[in-house]
Amino acid sequence: MTTELTYVVITPYSLVKSRTGNIIARLMSFSGCNLIGVRMMRPSDEFVDEYIKRLRNLGIDSKLQKTLVDYIDQNLRQNNILGQPNRCLFLLFEGENAVDRIYEVVGELTTETESEAIRGTIRGTYCDYITTSDGMVRYFEPAVLVPTNINYAKNVLELFALLGFNDSGIYEECAEGETTMVILKPDNFFKHSVRPGNMIDMFAKTGLRIVGARMIRMSAAQGEKFYGFMRDMFRRKHKDLIADKIKEGIDSLFGFQIAAEEYKAMAGVISEKNAQYEFSQIVKYMTGMDPMTVLPEDRNKPGKHQALALLYRGLSAVGKIRDRLGVTDPTKAAEGTIRSDFGQNILQNAAHASDSVQRAIHERKIIGLYDDAGDDCKQIIMDWLKGRHYKN
């Protein structure tokens, strides 16, 4: 089998209808392919014109080609028939025979009378292709846009790299309110699973809009900066507990008494080591690199673990997201929250959410999802077209 790169574009209508989570869940769990890039985009007219031109040259069935071209022409432009922001979510997948596998999960484009052929697929659930008795298209919404063969994939991926990502990839003007950040943590990506998609679906119940997205691999340096405040927290929070443990452990070993102040002095030394250890475990989990042992020359290299960062925007976004997420400890999180359903322990607790707008800005700057969403997808495509495959 051949390792291939393919893409899925979640259409503006699917985003508006909050179908994103379920679509991602199916793609990640059923295709067997790895999600390696995510970016929001708003196609320019130049991109749409070239996209249509390439579709016409790909030899697609003439009836289907006209339907697709008309849809792209009317819906993907900034001035579109919906009168709404033309936000799309672009996903990159890599894997053996990825084009066919993703297409199988997405399903063919068929008319209403032929829909039995795609039951259980993404399009079987979310696509509408309704024609009149004389074959005229009355309504068409494909749910997602995908290539149908490897040549199609290569041709259009090249276009995305050239023209698809020329803006910031962050669209905070699309909604009023405040912007907060969520990170779906690494254990959600250790295997092919519905978990990331299902969590996105649960966040969608807040009514907030996704206005930015990026797959991230935190470096050790980024991880230390992101979670640096927790070192002091561990130091303060655990000092008295450590003093009690020391007293419990050595109180009966000696024939003399040790004063409480002396236990606190011993705890001061150990709490520092404990704080560093606890802190390093968080950074190691998020990055896949131990900050206590990583070489200086490797501190700024991308980590071994990947995660998905999402920007949500709307009224009271910080509070709504944190309420949906649940408290830090999954065992204490309310039923129906994300951490209650998907968290394993205090460390592997499904997702991170910023606790204030100011904190969100600080965290966004660290991971590179502030002024723009980065050029990760563009670089992956260009490397792949040159024969350099992504290393998961």
N, C-alpha and C positions, 0 to 999 in steps of 0.2 A: 504493500500500500504506500501511496505517496503522501507526504506531509504537504498540506495546502493551507493557504490563507483565504478566508472569505469574510464577507461582511453582511450585516443586517442593518437596515435603516428603519427605525420605528417612526412611523409617519406622524405629522403634526396632529392629525385627528386621534390617533391612538394615544398620544401623549395627553391631549385634552381630556379624553375619556378615562384616563388613569388605568390604561391596560398594560403599562410598561412592566410592572412587576410580574404579572402572570406570563407575559411573553418571554421575559428573561428567565423565569423559572423553567419553562419548558425547553428553551434553547440549551440551558446549562445542564439540565438533568437528563434529557433524552438524546442529545446529539453525540455525547462522548467527546466533544471538542472543548478546548480551553478558551475561556474569555481572556483576551490579552490586551484589549484596548477599548476605551469608552470615551466618547466625547460628544458634547452637544454641538450642533451646527445650525446655522441659518443660511440656506443656499442662496448664493447671489444669482442674479439673472444670467451672468456669464457662465456660471456653473450649470444652471438649468439648460441653457442653450446647447452647451457642449454635451451634456448628459443625453438630451434628446437626439442630438446628432449621432452619438455613439450607439444608442439603442437602435436607431434606424439602420445602422451599418452592421448590426450583429446577426441579421437574418432571422429574427424572431417571427413567429407566425403573424401574418399581416393584420388579422383581426385583433389579436392580443396586443400587437405592437401599437396600433392606433389607440386602443383603450389606455395602455400604459402611458403613452406619450401625452395624450390629452390630460390624464390625471396629473402627471408631473408638471405639465405646462400650467395647469389651473391651480394646483395646490401647493407646490413647493416654492413658488416665487414669493417675494416679500409682499407684493400686492397680489393677494390670492382671493379665491372665491369665498373662503371662510371669513375673510376680514380679520384674521387673527395672526399673531406672530407665527412665522413658519419654522418654529423650533422642531428639529428632528434629533433623535438620539442615535448616534452612530456606534455600532458595536463591531469589534474585530474578533474573529474566532480563528484558531489554528488547530489542526489535527489531521489525522489520516483521512484522506478523502473528505475533507471538511466541506467542500462545496456541496456534494451530494447529501451528506449527512444533515447539514443545516437545512437544505432545501426539503428534505424528507420531513423534518419536524415542522417546517413552515407550511408546506403543502402547496399544491398547484393552484393556479388561478382558474376557477371553473364557474360557470354561470349557476344561478339558483337551481335550475333543473338538473344540474350535474353534481350538486353538492355532496351527494352520497360518497363520492370518490375521495373527499378530504375530511371526513368526520374524524375528530380527534386531533387534527392538526391546528396550528395557530390560525390559519386562514379559515379552517372549518368553523372556528369559534368566532373570529372577529372580522373576517372579510365579507364584503357584500359585493356581488357581481350580478346585478339584476338586469335582465333583458326583456324586451317586449316580445310578443309572438312572432314578429317579423325580424327579430335578431338585433334590434337597435338597443344600445346600452341606455338603460333608464337611470341606474345609479351604480357607482363603482367606488369602493374603498378597499385597497389591498391589505390594510393593516400594517404590513412591513414591505420593504423592497429588498430583494435578494437576487443574486445571480443564479442562473440555472445550469451553468457549466463553467469549467475552469478558464476558458478563453474570455468568456463574459466577465468573470471575476477579475482577471488580470487587467482587462481593458478599463473597467470602471474603477478599480482600485487605483490605477494610475491617475485617473481623473480626480479622485478624492485627494490624492497626495498633491496634485498640481493646483487645484482650485477650491477644494472642499473645506479647507481649514484656515482660510485667510483672515478670519475675524477672531475675536477673543475666545469664543466658545463659552462665555458667561453672559447671561442675559437677564440681569437684575431689573431692567426696565420693563420686563414682561409682567410684573406684578407689584402692587403696593405693599408696604410693610417692611419687614426686616429679613435679613438673610442669615441663616444658620447653617452649620456643617454637620454632616453625619459621615462616619467612616464605618463601613461594614468590615469587621475585623478579619484577620487572615484565616482563622479556622473555617470560615464560610467558604473558602476557596481551596481547601486541602483536597477535596474530592468533588466530582461532578454532583451537584445537589440543587434542589429547589430552594434552599435556604435563602440565598441572596435575593432572588426574585420575590419570594414570599414576604420577606422583610420590607422590601420596597412597596409591595402591595399593601402591607399594613400601615406604612408611613403615608401612603396615598390617602388613607381614610381621614387624615388631618385636613384635607382640602388644599394643602400647600402645593406649589409648583416646583418642579425640579428646574433649576436655572443654570446648573453647571455640573460637570461630572468628569472624573479622571481616575483611571487605575493608577495606583501608587505603589511604589516599593521604597519605603522609608529607608534612608541610610542610617547608620548608627548615630551619626552626628545629628540628623533630623530627629531621630527618636529621643535622644537625650534632651534636645531643645524643646520638643513637643511635651514631654512628660517631666521636665526638670522640676516643676513645682512640687511633684509628688515626693521627691527625696526629702524635702523639709517636712512635708506632711507625715511621712513615715517616721521621721526622727521625733517629732513632737507627739504623735499619737501613741507610739509604742513604748516610750521611755518608762512610764510607770508600770506598764505590763511586764517589761523586761526586768525591772527591779524586783517585782513580785516573784518572777520565775527564778531569778538568781537566789533570792532569799529562801524560796521553797527548796531549791536544789542543794544549797550548802549550809543551811542553818544548823543542821545536826552534825556536821562533819567536824566541828571544832569545839574545844572546851571553853571557849570565850564567846562573848556576845559581839555582834557586829551592828553598829548603829545604822539607823535608817539613812542618814546622810552618806554613810560609806557605801551602802547598797546603791544609792542614787549615783554616786561617783562611778561605781563599777558599771552601772547601767548606761551611763553617758558614753563610755567607751564602746560597749557592745551595741547600743542603739545606733551608733554611727555606722558600724559594720552591717547591722541588720537593714538599715535604711538603704545603704548602697546595694545590698543583695536584692531586696525587694524591688528597688528601682531598676536594677539590671535585668530582672526577670520580665518586667513589663516591656522594656526596650527589646529584649531578646525575642519575646513573643511577637511583637509588632514588626520586627525587622528580619528575624531569623539570624541575627548576629549578636554575640555577647559583647556588650560595650566594655566589659572588664578585660577581655582578651583580644579584641579586634586590633589588628595592626594599624598604626597611625596612617599609613598610606591607603588603608581600606575604609577609613571612617566615613568618607564622603561618597563611597560607591553605593549604587542602588542595593537595597537589601535583598534577601533571598525569599522573603514572604511578600505576597501581594495583597492589597486591600482595595476597596472601592470607596472613593470619596464622592459625596453628593452634596450639592448646595440646594437647600430648600428655601423658598421665599414666600412671604405672605404675612398677614396680620398675626402678631404674637407667635411667630414661627418658633422661637427658642422654646417657649413653654409648651407649645403643642407637640413638638418633636420629643421633648424629654418626658412628657406625660405618656406618649405612645410607647416610648422606649422602656420606661420603668426604672426602678431604683437599681443601684450598682450591683447589689447581691441578688442573683436570680432567685434564690430560695425565699427572698423577702418581697420580690416584685409581685405586683397585683396580677391576678389572672387576666389573660387577654392582652397583656403587654408583650412586647417583643422579647425582653429578657426573660420573662416567665416562660415563654414558649420555646425560645432558642438558646438561652444562656446556659452554660454548664457550671461555671463558678465565677468568683469575683474577677478573675483575670480574663477568662474566656466567656465574656458576657455579651456576646453577639455583636454589639456595635458601640461606637462612641458618639456622643452628641455634645456639641459646644454648650457651655452653661450660661453664656451671655453673648450679645452681639460683639462686644469688644474682644472676648476670648475667641470667637469665631474668626474675626479678622486676624488675630495673632496666629491662630492655627493654620488658616488658609495661606498666609504668607510663608509659613514653614514648609508646607508640602507643595507649594506652587499652584494654588488654585485661587488666586486673588485677582491680579490684573488680567490674566488669561489662563487657559486650560492646558497650556503646554503644547508641544509638537510631537508627543509620544506616538500617536497614531500615524502621523505623516512619516516619522522616522522608521517605524516598524514596516510600513508598506514599502518604502523606498529600499530598505535593507532586503526585504523578502524578494522584491523584483530583481534584485542583484544577486540572489541566491544565498543571502545570509539570513538564516531562519532565527526566529525568536527563541530564546532559551527560557523555558518555564521553570 
